[in-house]
């Protein structure tokens, strides 16, 4: 019951995070750029928010689905190796 959403400040990602939270998703994580970090945190749609350069800090102790709205192959590879 966990989801990581990249490009967390985009309208599509925000809409998904909102829907997941309304369905009582246990753990919704946002990934964003440092420039958008404060905005994404201020939405209160994500349980935690990380920047792209802190992928190594992502929790990996649970089953997680990764929603890739950024379409960045290198980032996707880093997340795959982290999980």
N, C-alpha and C positions, 0 to 999 in steps of 0.2 A: 504493500500500500504506500509506496513512495515514488515520487516523480521528480526528476531534475529537468528543468526547462531552460534551454539556452536562449539568448536574446530576450531576456526576461522583461525588458522595458518595452518591447514591441506590443502593438495592440493585440495581435493574435496570442502571444504568450500571456498577456494580462487576462485576456478573456478565458483562456484555458485554466489559468491559476484560479480565477474567480469560480469557474464551474467546479473545479476539483474541490475547492474549499467549501462550496455549498453542498457538496456530496460527502462532506466529512472525511476527505482524504487525510490520512494520518500525518503525512510529511511531504510538503511541497517545497522544493529548493529552486531558487532562481540563480541563474548565471548571467552576469552582465559585465559591461566595461566599467572601469573605475569612474568614468564621467557620469554614469547613470546609477551608480550604487545608492546614493542617498535617495534618489527618486523611487527606485524599486523598493527599497526598505520602507519608505513612507506609505506605500500602498497597503501594507499589512496583508498582502495576499500570499506571501511566502513565509514559511516557518523560518527559513534561513536564506540568506543571499550571499553569494560568493562572486568574486571577480574571476575573469578568465585566467588570470595568472596565479590563482590560488586553487587550481584543480586538485593539487595534492592534499589539500585540506578537506576535500569533500568526504563526508561520512561514507563508509563502505561496509557497514555491519548489517545491512538489510538488503532485501531484494528491491531493486530500483529500475524504473523505466526511464530512459533518456529521450526527451522530446527535443529534436535538433532543429530549431528554427534559424540557426545561424549558418548552417551548411558549411561548416569549416571542418575539413577532413582531419587536419592535425589535432584540433580540439577533440573531435569525436574519438580519435585514436587514444589520446591522453585519458579521456574518461573511461574508455573501454579497458585500458590497462589498469586504471585505478580500481575499477569495480572487480 
